[in-house]
Structure formats: C-alpha cells, structure tokens
C-alpha cells in the first residue's frame, strides 16, 4: 500500500463504501435518474441501507451527529462516493459543506434548529448565491438586497442555480446589506431563509447539462421577511462564510471527479479489451494505448494534487493555491478521460445505454460551478506572481 492510499480503519471503510456504491447505488442509477416516486423510494432504500451499514454522514463531525472521519481521511472516501452521481445523496455526504458552515458560523439556535435534520437527511440545505443578472464569477456584483426593518430582515432579489431548494428546509441567501461599504467584499451578508417563508418563490427547475432532473432552481424573493437573528455569521462577512463553504467543497468536488474518471477509465479498458474492429481488438491499437496511458497519467496527477490540497487544508494552512490549481485541472482531467472513453465506445458511448454520456455532460458542467476555470487560473496566477514561494512544491 502506497503513501497516497488510505490506511487502517479508513481503508476498511473505503472498501466497504466501494462495495455499497458499486453493488447497490450504481445498479439503481436508472431508477434514481427519474423524477418520480419510484426514484424517491429507491433513494430512501439506499439511505436506510447506508445507515444500516454504518456508512451514513461519515465525514460530518461527531459532535453534530456524524461519523467523525477526519477531513483528509474523508477525501479518500469521497473518491469512492463519487463513482456514482447519486453517491452523495445515498450516503448523506451531500450536506457536509453546509453542516460545517453552520457549525463554524451559526449561532447556537441556528445550529440546534438546522444541523440535526440535515445531518439525518430529513431535508437538504440550499444556497442562493448566483444571480441571472450579475456575473456569477464576480459575487461582488450581487444585486439581491436585505434591509433591516425593526427586528427583521426584508429581502428582495432574484437568484438562480440555487441548489436543491425544492427538497430543502432552509436556504442560505447571500444578499447586499452594506451597499456603500468599502472594500466591496464587505457589502454582502448571509441570511438563513426557511423555504416556507412567504415571498420565497421557486420559479422553476433550471434544465442544465448533466442534471436531469435538475437540482438547481431559479428563485425570486419578494419582501421576504425573516428575523434579524437569522443572520449567518457577521454582518458584511458573507464572503468569508461563502469561502469557508466553497474551499473544502472544491476539494470534495475534485475527489468525486476522480471517482467518475476512474469509473470511465474502467469502462474504457473493458470496451477496448472486448471490442473487435479492423482485424484486431481495440486494445491492440496504438491510438487506444495512448488513450489509456494519458488517462492514467492525468487521473494520477489530479489525484496527487487533490490529496496535497487536502493535506494543506487539514494542517490549517492556506491552501488557496492548491485548491485553485486542482479546481481547473481536475475538471479538465475529468472531461478528457470521459471524452476518450466515449471515443472508444463509438456510437454506443453517445447513448444512454452507458453512463458515459451523462458523465460527459456533468464533466462540462464542472468547469463552471464553484467558479469557472478562468477565474481560478487568474486568481492562482496572481497569487503566484505576488509570491512565487507560494507554489506547492516550495
């Protein structure tokens, strides 16, 4: 076992998780992909099974009802969970980022009210950050306003790509509360809005690449009134709250992408070893050798980069360079590997008879969410230009 593999108890958990994902979650994907009652029932069966096997909410801290697996160790588990698009939902890790955000920034009352049900999977958390009329890559342009009226916040605005809000008990809404503040990053606050609050309207599920049915929604807030105590974190510190959620989330994304890429790699090898064309198996052709070798190299490079980012974050150090690098590199790696796998499958890879066409759409989507590639490249390059010693090999 090498240094970049899980050890001891975590290795046992990873093996157990791999069996659950491969033998129970992946076979259920055709049902889970449908937006109907059968899909809902199937997901509940898998959730119950994950709890029975001791695989539920493993990365959530023990003091909030989770499994207490340390951050770096959970990264290994998330690699396995990511083999299926539905893995997060099946094992309860989908609420981990929001649980950590509430645990760090929430008041005692906010933690008491919201953390136990999202850790238990009674409902999902939701985040409303992006807006249709403001560039999502520059959140300083957020136009949604929240104004204090006595003991209440009154919120008006228009959000989209609001996560999982149809199944959420609350939504963390990021709104402009300090319109004249300088610097401009001090103008935004995070406010908890229960989804049944009058004026909180789900307009539609947004049809998106790789998500059908969509789990991202367009939302309008019209004179939404919530208690002033629903402020999450400090007033004007919404960017700090958001980054504390997005930082570990980007590492989780990158590890899940590895799970998807590894699954695509396995499918590609299986197809190459069994498909006969032009006088020989595909596995005997030089171009296919290139696909296999380059995919293995890119997966391994991205994996080591992701583990390094997790190591730095786990140590409590500034991991912004490492996270920026893996965010754009990992998304590109996923696209490349899935693209090659589809090429090896030929026409069959374009159909829903394999998981590859859905994986391809999700891979393209990965280059946008949690910050587009261009922004991560730009911000990382600027940090390195200011201080070349911040490079991860120094």
Residue pairs with C-beta under 8 A, 6 or more apart in sequence:
1 7
1 11
4 303
4 304
4 307
5 11
5 76
6 13
6 14
6 73
6 76
6 77
10 69
10 73
10 76
10 77
13 55
13 58
13 69
13 77
14 76
14 77
14 79
14 80
16 53
16 54
16 55
17 55
17 77
17 80
17 81
17 91
18 80
18 83
20 49
20 50
20 53
20 55
20 90
20 91
21 80
21 81
21 83
21 84
21 87
21 90
22 83
24 46
24 49
25 46
25 84
25 86
25 87
25 90
26 83
26 84
28 42
28 46
28 86
29 84
29 85
29 86
29 355
31 38
31 39
31 42
32 39
32 42
32 43
32 86
33 39
33 212
33 358
34 213
35 213
43 86
43 89
43 90
46 86
46 89
46 90
47 56
47 89
47 90
47 91
47 92
47 121
50 56
50 90
50 91
50 92
54 67
55 91
56 67
56 91
56 92
56 121
57 65
57 66
57 67
57 91
57 92
57 93
57 95
57 96
57 119
57 121
58 66
58 67
58 68
58 69
58 74
58 77
58 91
58 93
59 66
59 67
59 69
59 71
59 74
59 77
59 78
59 93
59 96
60 66
60 67
60 68
60 92
60 93
60 95
60 96
60 99
60 100
60 119
61 68
61 99
61 100
61 103
62 68
64 99
64 103
64 111
64 115
64 116
64 119
65 115
65 116
65 119
65 120
66 96
66 99
66 119
69 77
70 314
71 248
71 310
71 313
71 314
72 307
72 310
72 311
72 314
74 93
74 96
75 251
75 252
75 255
75 306
75 307
75 310
76 255
77 93
78 93
78 252
78 255
78 256
78 259
79 255
79 256
79 258
79 259
79 262
79 303
80 87
80 259
81 87
81 88
81 91
81 93
81 256
81 259
82 255
82 256
82 257
82 258
82 259
82 260
83 259
83 260
83 262
83 263
84 90
84 259
85 260
85 358
85 359
85 362
87 93
87 256
87 259
88 94
88 256
92 119
92 121
93 252
94 124
94 164
95 118
95 119
95 121
95 124
95 125
96 252
97 245
97 246
97 248
97 249
97 252
98 118
98 125
98 127
98 172
98 245
99 115
99 118
99 119
99 125
100 244
100 245
100 248
101 172
101 232
101 241
101 244
101 245
102 110
102 111
102 114
102 115
102 232
103 111
103 115
104 244
105 190
105 232
105 233
105 241
105 244
106 114
106 115
106 232
106 233
107 229
109 229
110 192
110 230
110 232
114 125
114 169
114 170
114 192
117 123
117 169
118 124
118 125
118 169
122 169
123 167
123 168
123 169
124 164
124 167
124 168
124 169
125 163
125 164
125 168
125 169
125 170
125 171
125 172
126 162
126 163
126 164
126 165
126 168
126 170
126 171
126 172
126 195
127 162
127 163
127 171
127 172
127 174
127 245
128 144
128 159
128 162
128 165
128 171
128 172
128 173
128 174
128 193
128 219
129 136
129 139
129 142
129 159
129 161
129 174
129 242
130 136
130 159
130 160
130 161
130 162
131 141
131 142
131 143
131 144
131 157
131 158
131 159
131 160
132 158
132 160
132 218
133 143
133 158
134 141
134 142
134 143
135 141
136 161
137 371
137 372
137 374
137 375
139 174
139 188
139 239
139 242
140 184
140 185
140 187
140 188
142 174
142 175
142 176
142 187
142 188
143 157
143 158
143 176
144 155
144 156
144 157
144 158
144 159
144 173
144 174
144 175
144 176
144 221
145 155
145 156
145 157
145 175
145 176
145 177
145 179
146 153
146 154
146 155
146 173
146 175
146 176
146 177
146 189
146 191
147 153
147 154
147 177
148 154
148 177
148 228
149 225
151 227
151 228
152 225
152 226
152 227
152 228
153 177
153 191
153 225
153 226
153 227
153 228
153 230
153 231
154 223
154 224
154 225
155 173
155 175
155 191
155 193
155 199
155 221
155 223
155 224
155 225
155 226
156 221
156 222
156 223
156 224
157 173
157 175
157 220
157 221
158 218
158 219
158 220
158 221
159 173
159 218
159 219
159 220
159 221
160 206
160 216
160 217
160 218
160 219
161 206
161 216
161 217
161 369
162 171
162 216
162 217
162 218
162 219
163 215
163 216
163 217
164 215
164 216
165 171
165 195
165 202
165 217
165 219
166 202
166 205
166 217
168 195
169 194
169 195
170 192
170 193
170 194
170 195
171 192
171 193
171 195
171 200
171 219
172 190
172 191
172 192
172 193
172 232
172 241
173 190
173 191
173 192
173 193
173 221
174 188
174 189
174 190
174 191
174 238
174 242
175 188
175 189
175 191
175 238
176 187
176 188
177 187
177 188
177 189
177 235
177 236
177 238
178 186
178 187
178 188
178 189
178 235
178 236
179 187
180 187
181 187
181 236
185 239
186 236
186 237
186 239
187 236
188 236
188 238
188 239
189 231
189 232
189 233
189 234
189 235
189 236
189 237
189 238
190 231
190 232
190 233
190 238
190 241
190 242
191 226
191 230
191 231
191 232
192 226
192 230
192 231
192 232
193 200
193 221
193 224
193 226
193 230
194 200
194 226
197 224
197 225
197 226
198 224
198 225
199 221
199 222
199 223
199 224
199 225
200 219
200 221
200 224
201 219
201 220
201 221
201 222
202 217
202 218
202 219
203 217
203 218
203 219
203 220
204 217
204 218
205 213
205 214
205 215
205 216
205 217
206 214
206 216
206 217
206 218
207 214
208 214
208 216
208 365
209 361
209 362
209 364
209 365
210 358
210 359
210 360
210 361
210 362
210 363
210 364
210 365
211 362
211 365
232 241
233 240
233 241
234 240
246 370
246 371
247 313
247 319
247 320
247 323
248 313
249 370
250 323
250 326
250 327
250 370
250 371
251 306
251 309
251 310
251 313
251 323
251 326
253 327
253 330
253 366
253 369
253 370
254 302
254 305
254 306
254 309
254 326
254 327
254 330
255 306
255 310
257 302
257 330
257 331
257 333
257 334
257 363
257 366
258 299
258 302
258 303
258 306
258 330
260 334
260 338
260 359
260 362
260 363
261 295
261 298
261 299
261 302
261 333
261 334
261 337
261 338
262 299
263 355
263 359
264 337
264 338
264 341
264 356
264 359
265 292
265 295
265 296
265 299
265 337
265 341
267 341
267 345
267 354
267 355
267 356
268 291
268 292
268 295
268 337
268 340
268 341
268 344
268 345
269 283
269 292
271 282
271 341
271 344
271 345
272 281
272 282
272 283
272 288
272 292
272 344
273 281
273 282
273 283
274 281
275 281
275 282
275 344
276 282
278 285
282 288
282 344
288 344
291 340
291 343
291 344
294 336
294 340
295 336
295 337
295 340
295 341
298 333
298 336
298 337
299 333
299 337
301 329
301 333
302 326
302 329
302 330
302 333
305 322
305 325
305 326
305 329
305 330
305 392
306 326
306 330
308 322
308 392
309 319
309 322
309 323
309 325
309 326
312 318
312 319
312 322
312 392
313 319
313 322
313 323
320 379
320 380
320 383
321 380
321 383
321 384
321 390
321 391
321 392
322 392
324 376
324 377
324 379
324 380
324 383
325 376
325 380
325 392
327 370
327 371
327 373
327 376
328 367
328 373
328 376
328 377
330 366
331 363
331 366
331 367
331 373
332 367
332 373
334 363
334 366
335 360
335 363
335 364
335 366
335 367
338 356
338 359
338 360
338 363
339 360
339 363
341 349
341 356
342 349
342 350
342 356
342 357
342 360
343 349
345 354
345 356
348 354
349 356
349 357
350 357
351 357
352 358
367 373
383 390
384 390
384 391
388 394
